[in-house]
Amino acid sequence: MNTDQTPIIEMKNIEKHFGPVIALAGVSLSVLPGECHCLLGDNGAGKSTFIKTMSGVHKPTKGEIYFEGKPMHFDRPRDAIAAGIATVYQDLAMIPLMSVARNFFMGNEPMKRVVGINLFDHNLANEVTMAEMKKMGINLRGPDQAVGTLSGGERQTVAIARAVHFGAKVLILDEPTSALGVRQTSNVLATVDRVRKKGVAVVFITHNVRHALAVGDRYTVLNRGLTLGTSERGKITPEELQDLMAGGQELATLEGSLGGTV
C-alpha cells in the first residue's frame, strides 16, 4: 500500500451533536484507494454515528469531508451513493424470499422492451449475478435461489458484490462478521481482500481485533467519540490495539487497583 496516494475520502475533525449529546467530538480519518482501513472501537465509541456521517445519513455539526480531493457535502444517503460510497449494514437490506438475482438488482433492474413494454430482463440479471458471485468465490446453485437459503456469510458477499458491481469506490462494511461462525467469517474476510485488490477502498467497522488484523492495512481506534490514533499494518500489536479500544490508561489503572489482570 502506498501511503503517499491522495485519499479517496478524508474526514477532518468531524463533530456530531444530538442536542446536548456529543456523539463525535472531533474524529479524523483518511482512506486510500485500494486499502482496507479498519475502524475499531467498543460499543458506544461512535463508530455507527461516524459512518452514517460518511455515508450521508447524518450531516456533521462541524468538520469537513473531502471526496477525491474535493470538498463534499452530502444532503442525503443517495448523494453519497451517487458519488461512489456504498454502505453494507448488518441488516443487509435484502428480501429473504426473493431470488439472489432479484436482490442483486433491487433498485437497479435491467429492463428489456417486449412489444413496446418494459420488462425485467431475467436472463441478463441471472447471467450477471452468477458471474459476479463467482468472482467473489461463491458458487450458487442457481440465480433463482432464495436469498434466505444462503448462509450469513454468503448474504454478506451478495451485498458486497452488488455494491462493487454498481460502481462503489468506497465500500463501508458495518460489523460484517459480528454474527458469523468461523468458516463464514473467513469467507467474508476473503471477499474483503478480493474487493481491495480491485482498487476499491474498504472501511471495515469492527470491534474484533483479530478480524481487523487479518485484512486491515491501517487501523483507527475510536473511544467516546474521539480518535485515539491510527496505525499501519505491522506497526501495532494485537495487545496494543486491544488496549486502545479498552481505553488504554483506564484499563491499566483498573488492573493496578485490582492487583492483577482484568
N, C-alpha and C positions, 0 to 999 in steps of 0.2 A: 504493500500500500504506500502510495506517495503522498505524504502529508503536506507537500508543497502545492498540491492542487487547490484550485478555488473551491470552497464549499458549495455544494448544490443548494443547501439550505443552512441558514445561520440565524439563530435566535439570540438576541443580545439583551441581557438584563430584563428578562420578562417578569412582570408582576401581574398578578391577577387577584383582585379583591372581590369578594361577595359581601357587600355591605361592610360590616366591621371585621369580617373574617378575611385574613390574608392567606390565600391558598398557595400563592407563589410570591416569594419575596426578593426576586432578582436572580432568575435562572438563565444561564447562558449555555448554548450547545451549538456545535457546528457539525455538519455531516458531509462527508466527501463522497463523490461518485464512486460506486463500486465497493463501498466499505459497509461493514455491519457495525453500527455504533450502538452499544448496549446501554440502556438507561435503567439503572438499578436503584432500588430503594424499598424500604419496608412499607407495609400498609400505612396510608396517611402521609407518605413522603411528598406527594404532589405529582406523581407520575401521570395519573389519568388526566388531571387538570392541564398539565403541560402538553400532553399530546393532543388534547382537544383544542388547545390554543394553536398548536402547529397545524392542525387539520381544519381549522376554520369554524369549529363548533363554538369556541369562545373567542371574544376579542380581548386582547391583552389590555389591562388597565394602564400599564406603562411598558416601555421596551420597544424593540424594533425587530422585524422579521425581514430577512433578505432571502430571495429565491433566485438562484443562478446569478447572484451578484447584484440584483436589483431590489429596491425596497418593495415589499409586498404587503398588501392589506386585504385580508380575506374577510368578506362580509358574511359568508355562509360556507358550509362544507362543499357545496358544488363548485365554488370558486377554487378551492384547494384541489379538488378532483380534476378540474379543467386544466389547472397548472401542471398536474402530474404527481400529486401527492395522494396516495391511496392508503386507507386505514383498514386493517382487518381486526375487528373487535372480537372479543371472546364469544359473543353470541353468533358471529359469522353471517348474520342476516340472510339465512337460507331457508327454503321451504322443504322440510324433510320428505314430503310425499311427492314432490316434483322430481323429475329426472335430473341427472347431473348436467346434461346439456342445457335444459331449460334454466337451471340455476346459474350455470356458467354465463349465459347470455341475458340474464334478467336485467331489463332496463336498456339493453343494447341489442335487441333482437334483430338478426339478419332477415331481411324480407325479400320475397320474390313476387313478381306480378304474374298472376294467372287469370286470363281473360279480363284484364283490367282491374283485378282485385289484388291488394297487397296481402300476402300470406306469409306466415312464419316459414323460413327456409330450413326445414328439418334436416335435410341432407347435409347442407353446409355446416349447420350448428353441430351435428353429430360428428362430422369429419374433423372439424377444428378442435372440438372438445377432446376427442380421443388422442389427437396428435399432441395437444398441449399437456394433457395429463401424462402422456408417455414421456415427454421431455422432462417432467418432474419426477419420473421414476415410479409412477402409478399406472398399473395395467388394469383398467376397468373391465368388468365382464361385458359391458356394452354402454353406450351413451344414454340409453333409456333406463339405466339402473337408478333407482330412487336414492337420493342423497342420504335419506335416513338409514339406509342399509350399509353405509360406509362407516369406517371407524372414525374416531375423533381426529386422528392424525390425517386421515385421507380427506376429511372435510376441510381441515385447515389448508391442505395442499390445493384443493379445488379453489378456495377463496384466494390463495396466493397466486395461483396460475391465472385466475381470472383477472386479477389486478395487473399482473405483468403483461398479459395479452392486450389489455386495453390501454397500454402506454404509461404505466406508472414509472416515474423517475425516482420517486422516493416511496418506499413501502414501510408503513408503520405497523408493527405487529404488537398487539396488546396482550401480553401474557399468553402467547400461543401454546405453551407447553404446560400450563398450570394444572390442567385436569387430565393429563395423558399418562398412560403407562410408559414403561421403559422403551419398548420397541416403537411405539407411536411417536414418542419424543425424539428418538433417533431419526425417524423418517422426516419429521418436521425440521429438525436441525440440518439434515442433508438438503432439504428443499431450500432453506435459507442460504446455504452455501452455494447452491446452483444459481439462485437469483442474484446473489452478489457477484458471481463470476460473469453474469450477463451485463454487468455495469450498473445495475440498479442499486441505489443506496438503500440500506435497510436500517430502520430504527427499531431495535428489539427491546421491548419493555419486559422486564422480568424481576423477580426477587430471588431467583435461583442462580447462585454464583457459578455452579458447575455448568449450567446450560449457557450462561454468558461467556464463560471462558472457552467453551467448545467452539463457538462460532464468531466471537467478537474480535474486531480489530482495535476498537477503543471502548473505554468504559467510563461512563459518567455516573456519579452517585448523587442522588437527591436525598435530603433529610430535612423534614419540616419546611419544605418549600424553598430550600436553598441548595445551590450546587456545592458539594463538598470537594469536588475535584474531578479531573479527567486524566486517565492514564492509558498508555498504549499496551497492546499485547506483549507479554514477556517482561514488562517493567513493573508488574504488581503481582503479588502472590494471592492465592485464594483467601488466605487468612487476613491479609491486609484489606482486601476488598470486602470481606465479611465484616471486619471491624468498622470500616467506614459506614457500611449500611446500618450497623447496630448503634452508631453514634460515637464510635472510637473512644474518646476520652471518658465519656459517661460509663461505658462498659468496663473500662479499666478501673475506674473509681469504684464501681459496684463490686468488682471482683476483689479489690483490696479490702473493702469494708466487710466482705463476707469471709475473707481469709482463704479464698480458694478460687476455683474456676467456675464461672457461670455457665 
